[in-house]
């Protein structure tokens, strides 16, 4: 059976799932989204994702036409329709179709789209052996220009940095903020470990406050690992003992090389392994 895509309360075969070419989500990247994971049929931290989706929409004056409760039911209905239990789920809300102009008041019918599919963001060997990343010259958007807390459909900033990484032979790239501080990677938050202490950039470094990021901070507390938010420069990364990335799609993935420099011993670290194992147990309900 073809993959079934939810659009505004109805399901369509993947090939027939369409929106207007006049939709401002396409024309201007005017919309918001969330990426989530389901494990054994249960969506991980769904309420936190929905809160962030609706806050992103509110921040850009976009009225989502269904309630959080309806969105939750639609999310599970999409999983069931596709007979998926372990899946990646993408919620998308666009501004809707309008005229060839920026005016959002000339749009109508915001589109609510839910896609559930299997995903493997990185090959399995990277979770075992770690990633190599580089620092992109493309910086994060200035927070006074566009709040990083809005998860919008306009991802060109991240894509340009991603291209730099790929051209350097890396599948992920680090992005700095306008102050030259460490912010996040193109699709993931970043953590380092130094002398057993876990650190990650603070929200005001120009990052998206990741759901998986927060889950790792919670797990660290449970495991007795000292963890806090800390403004960092690339120097802090270069002298770190361990490094890893987090994200809904990526989950928890180690980093062993940054800008050609080995992180610590150049192998996956002890703290990283502890947190990776704890995260696996958490999401699988153990």
Secondary structure, 3 states (H helix, E strand, C coil): CCCEEEECCEEEEHHHCCCCCCEHHHHHCCEEEEEEEEECCEECCHHHHHHHHHHHHHHCCCCCCCCHHHHHHHHHHHHHHCCCCCEEEEEEEECCECCCCCCHHHCECCCEEEEEECCCCCCHHHHHHCEEEEECCCCCCCCCCCCCCCCECCCHHHHHHHHHHHHCCCCCEEEECCCCCEEEECCCEEEEEECCEEEECCHHHCCCCCHHHHHHHHHHHHHCCCEEECCCCHHHHHCCCEEEEEECCCEEEEEEEECCEECCCCCCCHHHHHHHHHHHHHHCCC
